[in-house]
Amino acid sequence: MNRISALFGIRYPIIQAGMVWCSGWKLAAAVSNAGGLGLIGAGSMHPGTLREHVQKCKAATGQPFGVNVPLMYPQIEEIMQIILEEKVPVVFTSAGNPKTWTATLKSAGIKVAHVVSSSRFAIKCAEAGVDAVVAEGFEAGGHNGREETTTFALIPQVRKAIDLPLIAAGGIGSGEAMAAAFALGAEGVQVGTRFALTNESSASEAFKQRCISLNEGDTVLSLKKLSPTRLVRNEFYQQVQQLEDRGATPEELRELLGKGRSKRGIFEGDLTEGELEIGQIASHIKEIIPAGQVVNEMIGQYNRTIHRLSQLVIDN
C-alpha cells in the first residue's frame, strides 16, 4: 500500500475528480465501491443539494469518499458546515487559498488535499498543512492554471519541491498513463475525463456521445482573461474565440457566458450553445462503460505496463 492508499484508506490510488455536472453521488459511490476514491463535485451544487448527495453516497457505499470544493464558491461557509456536520472523511479543495479552511477541516479529522498547477502553489499547500497535493497539468478539462504547464513537465518539479503525498492529474485516463505518472514521482492519480464519460456520470448522454467522438485537437484552452477553461470546439467556443480575437474585455466575456452555460452544455446536453468542458484525453476514449470497470481496467493496464517495463532494463 502506498502513501495515497494509506492516507485515504482505499485499495487503489485512483481518485475520481470532482467535476461540475458530472460527479454526483452515483459516480462517487461507484468509484469508491471499486476500490478508488470517489469525489462529489460541490462546484455545481446548492448547499442543500450537496447534503442530499452526501447522504445518498453514504447509503450507497461503506467505503471512503470525499467532496471536491472550489474555495471561491459563493456559499463556501454553508458548504463547509454541511461537510463538517455530515462527517465527510475527505475533502479536495481547489481554486483558492488552502490556508483558509485546511486547519478547520483537519481539526475535525478530515483528510485534505489541494489542487495546484505549479510548484510555487504546491509549496504554499505544504505550508498550509494539507495532507496531499494534486498537481494538475493543463491537459485537464474544465478550469486550468494560467501557467499552461503539461502534466509531464509539472509532476517531477512538484515532486522535487515538496515531500507530501503527490497525486498527478491532467490527461490521465489509463493504467499506462498512471504508470508514467508514478515514474515521474506521483503516488496516485486523479482522473476526470475518463470518469465523466461513464454510465454513472450525471452528464447528459448527448454530452458523453459528443466527447467520445472527439479527435485530437478538438479541445482548446480558452477564456484566458477570466479563468482558463478547456472547451470543446463548438458554436459557443467560436463566439468566445471571436470576442477574444478582437480583444474583448473580461466584462464582455462574462456577458457572453451569462449564467448556467456549463450546466446547459454538460448537464442539459445543448451541444451548440452550451459550454462543453472536457480534457484532451477525451479523444482517446471511444466508449461509455461503468466506472467500476474503469478502475479495474486501469489497475490491469498499470500492472501489465510495470511488468513490461521491467523487461526493458538497459545495461550501461
PAZARO-626906 format. One record per residue: residue in one letter; x negated, y negated, z of N, C-alpha, C, CB in turn. Coordinates in steps of 0.001 Angstrom, whole numbers, padded with zeros to 6 digits, always signed. Glycine has a CB too. Layout:
// PAZARO-626906
AXYZXYZXYZXYZ
...
END
This chain:
// PAZARO-626906
M-000849+001205+000000+000000+000000+000000-000878-001247+000000+000957-000011+001233
N-000634-002171-000931-001444-003381-000972-000846-004484-000092-001581-003872-002413
R-001461-005645-000094-001039-006704+000836+000367-007227+000538-002027-007858+000788
I+000737-007299-000716+002076-007795-001056+003138-006794-000606+002194-008055-002581
S+002933-005526-000896+003884-004498-000458+004015-004487+001061+003445-003112-000958
A+002882-004583+001745+002902-004570+003214+003582-005808+003777+001482-004470+003762
L+003319-006958+003186+003880-008218+003673+005398-008202+003630+003351-009387+002852
F+005963-007749+002514+007415-007811+002339+008131-006514+002691+007734-008176+000925
G+007369-005478+003010+007987-004210+003377+008645-003507+002212+008993-004429+004449
I+008015-003565+001037+008573-002978-000179+007664-001870-000693+008772-004054-001264
R+008201-001043-001569+007433+000086-002104+006481-000352-003202+008370+001160-002637
Y+006958-001208-004093+006158-001641-005232+005973-003156-005186+006821-001211-006563
P+004780-003647-005553+004533-005101-005508+005079-005822-006733+003040-005377-005385
I+006382-005621-006973+007080-006256-008094+008192-007120-007528+007648-005194-009097
I+008142-008408-007810+009158-009346-007323+009976-009831-008507+008507-010550-006566
Q+011288-009755-008361+012193-010301-009376+012372-011788-009084+013583-009549-009382
A+012031-012610-010041+012071-014057-009825+013491-014549-009570+011478-014786-011026
G+013599-015611-008778+014881-016263-008557+015154-017236-009684+014908-016983-007199
M+016103-016922-010547+016341-017693-011768+017756-018263-011775+016113-016817-013014
V+017888-019515-012206+019222-020114-012257+020101-019350-013231+019141-021598-012660
W+021330-019083-012797+022384-018465-013597+022111-017017-013996+022600-019270-014822
C+021014-016442-013526+020693-015046-013856+020637-014149-012625+019367-014979-014587
S+020171-014681-011503+019798-013811-010382+020735-013963-009195+018378-014104-009946
G+021884-013317-009298+022811-013220-008183+022539-011980-007356+024243-013213-008683
W+023491-011632-006491+023281-010516-005566+023166-009176-006275+024408-010458-004568
K+023856-008989-007399+023801-007698-008094+022393-007395-008587+024779-007683-009271
L+021754-008389-009184+020396-008193-009685+019419-008008-008530+019967-009380-010560
A+019521-008871-007514+018601-008774-006374+018710-007414-005687+018884-009894-005362
A+019931-006943-005462+020126-005657-004801+019598-004508-005645+021599-005440-004495
A+019795-004577-006953+019329-003511-007844+017810-003397-007816+019809-003764-009279
V+017120-004527-007833+015655-004512-007801+015154-004021-006444+015091-005917-008103
S+015751-004497-005372+015338-004054-004037+015592-002560-003856+016083-004852-002951
N+016721-002074-004337+017023-000645-004225+016053+000214-005023+018439-000375-004688
A+015446-000375-006061+014487+000363-006884+013072+000306-006323+014492-000178-008296
G+012888-000430-005229+011567-000479-004598+010817-001773-004745+010743+000581-005134
G+011374-002721-005519+010750-004034-005631+011367-005000-004641+010883-004578-007053
L+011164-006288-004866+011770-007315-004022+012680-008164-004886+010687-008192-003318
G+014000-008060-004667+014950-008873-005404+015140-010222-004747+016276-008160-005521
L+015250-011261-005567+015473-012618-005062+016762-013187-005629+014288-013534-005415
I+017574-013762-004756+018759-014504-005175+018317-015924-005524+019866-014506-004054
G+018731-016424-006672+018328-017769-007090+019289-018820-006577+018237-017851-008606
A+018868-019565-005551+019757-020565-004943+019881-021828-005784+019257-020929-003561
G+019013-022003-006771+018985-023248-007529+020258-023568-008286+017874-023208-008480
S+021066-022548-008594+022316-022798-009318+023540-022497-008470+022360-021969-010586
M+023366-022502-007149+024466-022141-006261+024808-023252-005280+024124-020885-005503
H+026105-023471-005067+026535-024301-003953+026259-023530-002663+028054-024687-004077
P+026102-024223-001535+025792-023526-000278+026743-022368+000030+025824-024508+000864
G+028042-022574-000132+028997-021512+000155+028820-020307-000759+030402-022039+000032
T+028468-020584-002019+028230-019501-002976+027002-018703-002576+028062-020058-004401
L+025955-019396-002121+024751-018702-001673+025067-017769-000508+023668-019712-001267
R+025830-018251+000465+026168-017408+001615+026892-016132+001155+027049-018194+002621
E+027810-016312+000214+028550-015157-000301+027608-014148-000954+029616-015611-001309
H+026669-014645-001744+025729-013754-002422+024803-013054-001426+024901-014539-003444
V+024359-013776-000423+023500-013160+000598+024249-012038+001318+023017-014223+001618
Q+025478-012290+001696+026259-011281+002409+026538-010071+001526+027573-011881+002904
K+026840-010292+000256+027078-009175-000654+025793-008387-000905+027653-009684-001980
C+024664-009078-000938+023387-008395-001136+023068-007512+000066+022255-009415-001368
K+023328-008022+001256+023125-007219+002470+023944-005940+002424+023494-008029+003720
A+025177-006061+001930+026062-004896+001876+025623-003906+000804+027498-005335+001616
A+024918-004390-000234+024557-003546-001371+023189-002896-001237+024594-004353-002624
T+022359-003373-000325+021035-002778-000152+020614-002827+001306+020001-003497-001025
G+019943-001787+001729+019342-001772+003061+017877-002145+003009+019504-000406+003703
Q+017418-002534+001809+016013-002871+001603+015795-004381+001713+015535-002362+000232
P+014543-004813+001915+014268-006252+001973+014648-006957+000668+012789-006492+002279
F+015163-008163+000798+015446-009023-000347+015153-010448+000089+016936-008864-000851
G+015248-011376-000828+014946-012757-000468+015778-013748-001253+013485-013042-000684
V+015506-015029-000997+016166-016130-001707+015089-017057-002239+017166-016903-000776
N+015238-017482-003480+014356-018500-004047+015027-019859-003899+014028-018197-005546
V+014302-020828-003352+014871-022146-003080+014002-023251-003698+015014-022363-001558
P+014504-023955-004713+013816-025160-005177+013931-026239-004087+014419-025667-006544
L+012814-026716-003608+012833-027620-002453+013409-028990-002768+011444-027784-001915
M+013595-029312-004047+014208-030592-004408+015723-030466-004545+013607-031118-005715
Y+016269-029318-004160+017713-029095-004186+018400-030173-003346+018070-027667-003657
P+019472-030797-003870+020089-031926-003156+020700-031581-001799+021146-032520-004010
Q+021143-030325-001600+021735-029915-000324+020809-028942+000407+023122-029267-000552
I+019516-029287+000420+018500-028369+000926+018716-028004+002396+017127-028978+000751
E+019168-028977+003213+019379-028673+004633+020454-027612+004832+019760-029941+005393
E+021533-027724+004069+022613-026734+004164+022140-025365+003699+023827-027179+003334
I+021375-025352+002615+020853-024085+002083+019962-023395+003123+020058-024330+000771
M+019057-024157+003711+018140-023574+004693+018886-023109+005942+017057-024589+005079
Q+019912-023845+006341+020696-023439+007501+021380-022095+007256+021739-024509+007841
I+021896-021913+006058+022525-020638+005703+021499-019513+005736+023180-020721+004309
I+020320-019758+005200+019256-018753+005196+018889-018342+006613+018019-019284+004466
L+018810-019332+007508+018482-019047+008902+019618-018288+009585+018184-020348+009658
E+020844-018729+009370+021998-018088+010009+022184-016651+009534+023265-018889+009732
E+021930-016414+008246+022122-015076+007681+020902-014175+007870+022447-015183+006207
K+019848-014738+008473+018624-013973+008747+018053-013332+007483+018903-012894+009789
V+017963-014118+006430+017332-013660+005183+015858-013377+005489+017484-014737+004021
P+015336-012208+005127+013977-011847+005542+012846-012538+004785+013808-010397+005402
V+013115-012965+003540+012055-013529+002699+012584-014755+001960+011524-012470+001689
V+011761-015806+001875+012110-016992+001095+010939-017362+000200+012490-018180+002020
F+011246-017548-001077+010276-018069-002030+010686-019514-002313+010220-017196-003361
T+009792-020456-002082+010081-021868-002338+009332-022334-003583+009694-022740-001115
S+009845-023401-004173+009230-023950-005388+009646-025405-005521+009643-023134-006660
A+009003-026105-006449+009395-027473-006817+009499-028401-005615+010718-027451-007546
G+008417-028492-004846+008412-029389-003694+007234-029115-002787+009704-029257-002913
N+007192-029814-001676+006090-029704-000724+006339-028535+000236+005916-031028+000064
P+005481-027503+000224+005715-026348+001094+005639-026674+002585+004721-025274+000776
K+004977-027791+002935+004877-028150+004355+006241-028473+004966+003944-029344+004528
T+007193-028875+004132+008475-029360+004634+009249-028304+005409+009312-029853+003493
W+009268-027056+004909+010129-026034+005505+009398-024782+005970+011171-025642+004529
T+008130-024618+005609+007441-023355+005913+007426-023047+007404+006015-023401+005393
A+007067-024014+008232+006972-023764+009682+008325-023376+010267+006429-025008+010408
T+009373-024050+009818+010729-023740+010308+011120-022311+009960+011759-024724+009714
L+010875-021929+008715+011230-020586+008267+010404-019525+008987+011036-020464+006758
K+009109-019770+009106+008245-018774+009744+008547-018618+011235+006784-019156+009553
S+008965-019702+011873+009317-019614+013299+010540-018735+013513+009576-021013+013877
A+011332-018537+012443+012498-017658+012514+012161-016241+012060+013632-018218+011666
G+010878-015968+011823+010455-014637+011421+010589-014356+009937+011226-013636+012168
I+010775-015414+009135+010950-015256+007691+009600-015336+006989+011912-016330+007133
K+009354-014421+006058+008141-014460+005242+008330-015503+004142+007821-013050+004633
V+007307-016315+003914+007418-017437+002982+006345-017355+001896+007306-018771+003735
A+006774-017451+000652+005859-017589-000483+006223-018861-001231+005922-016340-001432
H+005237-019469-001868+005494-020704-002616+004916-020572-004012+004890-021938-001890
V+005628-021128-005001+005226-021038-006400+004415-022265-006792+006457-020893-007313
V+003248-022033-007422+002385-023143-007842+001946-022940-009291+001144-023263-006912
S+001428-024018-009870+000933-023953-011244-000533-024369-011342+001781-024837-012146
S-001197-024520-010183-002604-024926-010187-003287-024495-008903-002731-026443-010368
S-004603-024409-008946-005392-024080-007760-005255-025156-006683-006864-023900-008137
R-005139-026401-007127-005013-027506-006168-003775-027326-005296-004948-028858-006904
F-002660-026971-005916-001445-026764-005138-001501-025470-004332-000235-026750-006055
A-002250-024485-004811-002423-023246-004055-003133-023526-002732-003215-022211-004881
I-004120-024400-002775-004843-024774-001553-003909-025493-000584-006060-025670-001889
K-003038-026353-001107-002064-027040-000254-001105-026036+000389-001273-028085-001071
C-000773-024984-000339+000085-023934+000224-000597-023243+001397+000451-022901-000853
A-001876-022936+001224-002626-022298+002304-002654-023202+003528-004060-021963+001851
E-002837-024498+003307-002850-025457+004412-001482-025547+005085-003280-026838+003910
A-000418-025312+004311+000948-025384+004844+001322-024128+005631+001944-025593+003707
G+000512-023073+005511+000756-021865+006297+001643-020826+005651+001346-022239+007570
V+001812-020871+004310+002643-019866+003660+001995-018489+003778+002875-020228+002180
D+002790-017447+003603+002288-016076+003708+001705-015568+002401+003394-015153+004156
A+002160-016111+001279+001683-015681-000034+001895-016806-001033+002409-014387-000500
V+001162-016732-002133+001260-017733-003196+001611-017047-004505-000063-018530-003336
V+002541-017657-005249+002857-017224-006606+002193-018216-007557+004419-017142-006846
A+001268-017735-008370+000623-018583-009368+001272-018300-010711-000923-018335-009423
E+001932-019321-011272+002747-019133-012475+002170-019875-013662+004173-019593-012228
G+001836-019142-014704+001364-019739-015937+002504-020303-016761+000598-018727-016744
F+002167-021144-017763+003228-021855-018471+003890-021020-019564+002675-023114-019073
E+003551-019729-019627+004319-018811-020472+005726-018583-019917+003586-017473-020602
A+005886-018895-018640+007140-018598-017944+008317-019372-018521+007003-018909-016467
G+009506-018842-018304+010722-019531-018706+011115-020585-017684+011858-018537-018897
G+012069-021430-018044+012558-022430-017102+011540-023515-016837+012946-021776-015807
H+011560-024040-015614+010705-025174-015266+009266-024732-015043+011234-025876-014017
N+008337-025532-015561+006916-025191-015543+006076-026346-015005+006443-024810-016946
G+004833-026018-014680+003893-027045-014242+003447-027932-015391+002686-026405-013592
R+003046-029120-015061+002601-030067-016095+001211-029720-016637+002592-031489-015531
E+000493-028851-015932-000880-028535-016341-000937-027700-017621-001593-027798-015224
E+000135-026946-017896+000195-026068-019063-000970-025078-019080+000196-026898-020348
T-001299-024540-017913-002346-023533-017796-001739-022148-017978-003068-023641-016430
T-002365-021325-018809-001842-019984-019040-002108-019090-017828-002469-019373-020307
T-001350-018024-017735-001492-017096-016610-002900-016512-016541-000467-015967-016723
F-003434-016099-017672-004779-015511-017690-005835-016498-017199-005131-015039-019102
A-005675-017773-017492-006633-018781-017034-006395-019154-015577-006551-020028-017909
L-005131-019113-015152-004767-019583-013816-005112-018595-012707-003300-019880-013771
I-004783-017318-012880-004904-016346-011794-006322-016256-011220-004475-014987-012284
P-007375-016086-012034-008706-015978-011430-009159-017241-010704-009707-015637-012489
Q-008672-018399-011163-009067-019642-010496-008358-019798-009149-008759-020850-011395
V-007091-019417-009093-006378-019449-007816-006964-018406-006865-004861-019201-008027
R-007309-017235-007413-007915-016189-006577-009205-016681-005937-008191-014926-007408
K-009973-017446-006670-011232-017987-006152-010983-019061-005104-012076-018557-007291
A-009853-019772-005229-009580-020923-004360-008992-020542-003011-008644-021866-005051
I-008232-019431-002933-007561-019060-001685-007737-017576-001392-006069-019409-001755
D-007572-017217-000108-007679-015819+000308-006323-015176+000558-008521-015717+001555
L-005251-015938+000418-003915-015419+000693-003506-014348-000319-002900-016557+000685
P-002551-013483+000049-001980-012559-000932-001465-013336-002137-000840-011720-000302
L-001815-012859-003337-001560-013616-004562-000653-012837-005512-002880-013961-005260
I+000389-013515-005978+001350-012940-006912+001219-013681-008240+002816-013028-006353
A+001085-012940-009329+000979-013544-010657+002348-013632-011298+000022-012741-011553
A+002589-014713-012041+003860-014892-012745+003611-015622-014058+004879-015674-011867
G+004517-015394-015007+004413-016067-016297+003970-015103-017382+003442-017237-016210
G+004894-014663-018214+004549-013777-019319+004352-012327-018928+003323-014265-019969
I+004807-011946-017735+004619-010572-017271+005944-009815-017392+004099-010547-015797
G+005968-008836-018268+007196-008084-018481+006966-006600-018649+007908-008608-019675
S+005763-006135-018313+005425-004722-018492+004378-004305-017467+004912-004457-019928
G+004203-002981-017343+003172-002467-016455+001773-002764-016950+003336-000993-016280
E+001619-002872-018271+000319-003236-018825-000056-004654-018393+000333-003124-020367
A+000924-005570-018444+000666-006949-018013+000386-006994-016512+001866-007863-018362
M+001074-006144-015765+000841-006067-014328-000605-005629-014045+001845-005086-013671
A-001088-004631-014785-002461-004176-014612-003461-005281-014958-002721-002943-015475
A-003159-006047-016004-004034-007155-016392-004085-008211-015296-003557-007783-017710
A-002920-008508-014702-002863-009497-013622-003656-009022-012410-001404-009777-013221
F-003564-007734-012104-004315-007179-010981-005816-007243-011256-003883-005728-010708
A-006202-007017-012501-007615-007090-012859-008176-008486-012630-007814-006683-014313
L-007305-009500-012737-007739-010883-012566-007667-011360-011112-006900-011786-013434
G-007178-010504-010218-007172-010871-008804-005823-010936-008139-007809-012154-008647
A-004742-010728-008887-003411-010719-008277-003187-009420-007510-002319-010902-009351
E-002249-009458-006571-001900-008275-005786-000421-007916-005935-002234-008503-004314
G+000275-008710-006715+001674-008466-007007+002046-009278-008224+002578-008816-005799
V+003229-008995-008796+003690-009761-009945+005119-010226-009702+003599-008924-011241
Q+005415-011439-010175+006783-011943-010172+007267-011939-011615+006874-013383-009536
V+008395-011272-011829+008901-011031-013175+010257-011721-013327+009019-009501-013464
G+010350-012618-014297+011598-013324-014512+012337-012857-015746+011341-014782-014612
T+011790-013159-016915+012474-012909-018184+012924-011460-018332+011568-013277-019338
R+012063-010491-018006+012439-009086-018178+013663-008740-017328+011261-008165-017810
F+013766-009319-016117+014927-009062-015270+016135-009912-015672+014574-009325-013815
A+015896-011069-016279+017018-011882-016769+017775-011149-017859+016521-013237-017295
L+017071-010271-018574+017660-009546-019698+017916-008093-019308+016740-009618-020937
T+018635-007916-018191+019038-006590-017724+020547-006561-017528+018308-006217-016406
N+021069-005364-017305+022514-005207-017121+023036-006023-015948+022857-003746-016916
E+022269-006057-014856+022747-006691-013622+022565-008203-013600+022038-006097-012446
S+021822-008754-014524+021667-010210-014602+023024-010860-014827+020683-010603-015734
S+023252-011980-014163+024542-012682-014294+024591-013612-015499+024826-013481-013038
A+023533-013639-016303+023560-014419-017541+024605-013836-018485+022162-014437-018217
S+025107-014667-019382+026122-014208-020319+025531-013205-021307+026734-015398-021067
E+026385-012340-021826+025927-011352-022803+025431-012037-024070+027053-010364-023142
A+026072-013136-024452+025636-013864-025648+024202-014379-025477+026595-015042-025942
F+023897-014913-024293+022546-015396-024000+021549-014247-024067+022495-016070-022611
K+021881-013129-023444+020968-011973-023432+020673-011496-024851+021567-010816-022603
Q+021733-011375-025661+021543-010889-027022+020715-011869-027856+022895-010646-027687
R+020910-013167-027635+020100-014167-028348+018630-014018-027964+020596-015607-028035
C+018373-013796-026698+016986-013732-026224+016252-012493-026718+016957-013762-024714
I+016954-011345-026823+016248-010150-027306+016083-010165-028821+016996-008885-026883
S+016621-011195-029480+016422-011337-030928+015314-012336-031252+017725-011775-031599
L+014714-012936-030239+013702-013968-030461+012418-013378-031042+013396-014697-029153
N+011717-014194-031810+010393-013852-032311+009342-014713-031615+010323-014036-033845
E+008077-014371-031820+007006-015183-031243+007170-016635-031701+005604-014629-031650
G+006997-017552-030762+007081-018969-031102+008474-019547-031073+006514-019184-032433
D+009470-018731-030724+010845-019226-030688+011205-019946-029398+011789-018092-030891
T+010256-020038-028455+010462-020864-027256+009391-021952-027230+010409-019993-025944
V+009773-023095-026668+008874-024256-026659+008953-024949-025302+009234-025252-027804
L+007805-025395-024787+007808-026193-023573+008228-027612-023935+006409-026176-022879
S+009358-028044-023375+009961-029310-023770+010291-030148-022542+011224-029068-024608
L+010961-031275-022746+011403-032170-021666+010243-032575-020733+012514-031490-020848
K+009097-032828-021312+007903-033090-020500+007975-034415-019746+006673-033081-021381
K+008811-035357-020206+008944-036626-019481+009803-036467-018226+009549-037698-020395
L+010561-035378-018150+011395-035126-016969+010752-034045-016122+012836-034713-017376
S+011028-032806-016449+010419-031651-015789+010173-030625-016876+011333-031068-014628
P+008905-030350-017219+008615-029461-018341+009403-028148-018245+007116-029167-018401
T+010135-027833-019301+011038-026688-019301+010884-025909-020596+012499-027141-019115
R+010729-024589-020471+010601-023761-021670+011994-023439-022205+009810-022450-021366
L+012239-023836-023459+013553-023702-024078+013487-022870-025355+014134-025076-024382
V+014581-022192-025649+014751-021549-026949+015041-022632-027987+015902-020481-026911
R+014478-022475-029169+014751-023425-030257+016201-023243-030727+013746-023217-031451
N+017060-024169-030366+018438-024166-030860+018836-025604-031169+019419-023520-029818
E+020102-025840-031431+020536-027188-031800+020302-028188-030668+022013-027177-032184
F+020539-027765-029431+020282-028672-028316+018799-029021-028244+020748-028047-026991
Y+017930-028024-028393+016485-028294-028388+016126-029293-029487+015683-026980-028575
Q+016746-029157-030666+016447-030077-031759+016823-031515-031389+017189-029647-033032
Q+017928-031674-030662+018316-033009-030203+017277-033578-029230+019703-032962-029532
V+016803-032719-028331+015757-033140-027390+014504-033550-028151+015430-032007-026387
Q+014126-032734-029130+012909-032994-029888+013002-034313-030652+012635-031845-030856
Q+014164-034587-031239+014347-035842-031980+014191-037047-031056+015729-035873-032658
L+014771-036951-029857+014629-038047-028900+013170-038216-028484+015508-037799-027665
E+012498-037097-028186+011111-037180-027736+010205-037701-028845+010622-035813-027259
D+010478-037306-030085+009647-037746-031213+009730-039256-031422+010070-037025-032493
R+010868-039845-031072+010977-041303-031249+010669-042066-029965+012376-041669-031733
G+010101-041332-028971+009660-041987-027750+010759-042346-026783+008928-043197-028091
A+011771-041511-026685+012893-041773-025787+012436-041893-024338+013937-040671-025913
T+013137-042696-023579+012833-042863-022156+013383-041669-021366+013431-044200-021616
P+012877-041454-020145+013438-040405-019300+014941-040566-019095+012740-040395-017958
E+015408-041825-019018+016835-042072-018818+017652-041580-020012+017090-043568-018585
E+017128-041789-021219+017836-041310-022412+017898-039783-022434+017148-041829-023692
L+016819-039148-022016+016793-037689-021976+017770-037160-020927+015370-037185-021683
R+017830-037840-019776+018781-037425-018733+020219-037554-019229+018586-038269-017453
E+020469-038597-020000+021822-038801-020537+022187-037665-021489+021925-040168-021266
L+021240-037241-022322+021493-036125-023230+021744-034834-022446+020309-035941-024195
L+020930-034619-021417+021094-033415-020606+022464-033371-019937+019997-033337-019549
G+022844-034512-019374+024108-034559-018646+024085-033595-017477+025278-034236-019573
K+025242-033039-017144+025336-032078-016049+025753-030719-016589+026333-032563-014975
G+025190-029688-015990+025622-028337-016327+025148-027812-017664+027075-028283-016301
R+024101-028403-018223+023644-027976-019549+023063-026552-019513+022588-028962-020088
S+022310-026209-018453+021759-024849-018371+022861-023835-018067+020658-024774-017291
K+023844-024214-017247+024980-023321-016999+025714-023043-018301+025947-023932-015958
R+025901-024081-019079+026605-023961-020352+025901-022961-021278+026707-025336-021034
G+024575-023007-021292+023827-022125-022181+023636-020723-021637+022500-022718-022467
I+023130-020609-020401+022752-019309-019848+023953-018531-019325+021742-019494-018735
F+024818-019204-018563+025923-018530-017884+027170-018426-018755+026259-019258-016603
E+027438-019497-019523+028657-019520-020339+028424-019079-021782+029246-020908-020333
G+027156-019019-022183+026843-018468-023498+027033-019401-024676+027657-017292-023716
D+026966-020715-024459+027022-021670-025571+025623-021736-026192+027507-023103-025087
L+025413-021002-027260+024084-020883-027856+023706-022080-028708+024008-019639-028688
T+024652-022968-028959+024399-024135-029798+024051-025366-028974+025606-024423-030664
E+024923-025733-028040+024745-026952-027251+024210-026681-025845+026057-027692-027156
G+024036-025430-025491+023539-025100-024161+022023-025150-024070+024019-023737-023760
E+021531-025319-022851+020094-025293-022570+019711-023845-022303+019717-026222-021348
L+018973-023243-023231+018623-021831-023149+017192-021695-022627+018775-021139-024535
E+017057-021325-021367+015744-021212-020737+015333-019742-020672+015756-021842-019316
I+014181-019422-021243+013644-018053-021172+012147-018120-021449+014367-017092-022197
G+011407-017110-020998+009963-017106-021139+009488-016593-022487+009361-016286-020059
Q+008201-016811-022769+007620-016386-024038+007714-014880-024249+006178-016819-024112
I+007676-014107-023157+007663-012656-023274+008984-012114-023805+007353-012031-021931
A+010008-012958-023906+011306-012502-024429+011167-011876-025811+012293-013669-024491
S+010254-012377-026623+010094-011843-027981+009579-010410-027981+009148-012722-028779
H+009095-009943-026843+008589-008567-026706+009687-007617-026225+007398-008528-025728
I+010814-008181-025775+011897-007392-025187+012994-007198-026229+012465-008084-023908
K+013393-005957-026457+014336-005675-027540+015589-004934-027089+013653-004877-028601
E+015750-004697-025782+016968-004034-025319+017312-004457-023906+016814-002518-025388
I+018599-004397-023604+019103-004695-022271+019227-003368-021522+020484-005458-022330
I+018536-003238-020396+018540-001995-019626+018791-002317-018152+017193-001223-019802
P+019082-001317-017317+019268-001577-015887+017980-002074-015222+019757-000310-015185
A+018140-002900-014206+016989-003470-013506+016134-002388-012853+017456-004467-012452
G+016771-001366-012310+016019-000275-011701+015135+000428-012701+016956+000717-011069
Q+015616+000548-013927+014808+001163-014991+013598+000300-015305+015651+001376-016264
V+013768-001021-015262+012626-001923-015488+011527-001654-014460+013077-003411-015416
V+011914-001558-013187+010936-001306-012130+010218+000020-012369+011621-001301-010750
N+010987+001064-012632+010393+002391-012835+009474+002427-014049+011487+003437-012993
E+009903+001790-015142+009072+001766-016343+007779+000985-016105+009849+001153-017513
M+007867-000128-015382+006666-000920-015111+005651-000134-014296+007033-002205-014379
I+006118+000589-013303+005194+001373-012478+004552+002481-013302+005926+001972-011261
G+005339+003148-014137+004780+004180-015004+003753+003613-015963+005881+004866-015780
Q+004078+002482-016578+003148+001832-017504+001873+001398-016782+003816+000619-018173
Y+002035+000853-015583+000873+000409-014800-000061+001583-014528+001326-000235-013466
N+000493+002676-014025-000344+003823-013669-001022+004421-014893+000489+004889-012967
R-000312+004507-016007-000933+005034-017233-002037+004109-017726+000124+005223-018337
T-001828+002809-017578-002846+001844-018012-004107+001950-017161-002291+000413-017946
I-003925+002036-015849-005086+002174-014956-005852+003460-015272-004637+002169-013471
H-005120+004548-015526-005772+005819-015871-006536+005695-017191-004727+006957-015966
R-005892+005074-018186-006536+004915-019497-007794+004068-019389-005565+004281-020501
L-007717+002983-018618-008873+002104-018476-010012+002780-017727-008473+000829-017763
S-009661+003701-016837-010719+004393-016076-011590+005269-016983-010095+005257-014965
Q-011051+005612-018161-011815+006407-019111-012720+005553-020002-010876+007217-019969
L-012612+004230-019841-013329+003327-020745-014506+002626-020070-012376+002291-021298
V-015100+003282-019090-016239+002693-018411-017385+002519-019411-016678+003570-017208
I-017979+001325-019417-019065+001009-020344-020389+001091-019599-018872-000402-020977
D-021252+001961-020065-022578+002093-019417-023445+000882-019747-023295+003405-019872
N-024268+000510-018756-025182-000603-019028-026611-000129-018906-024925-001783-018067
END
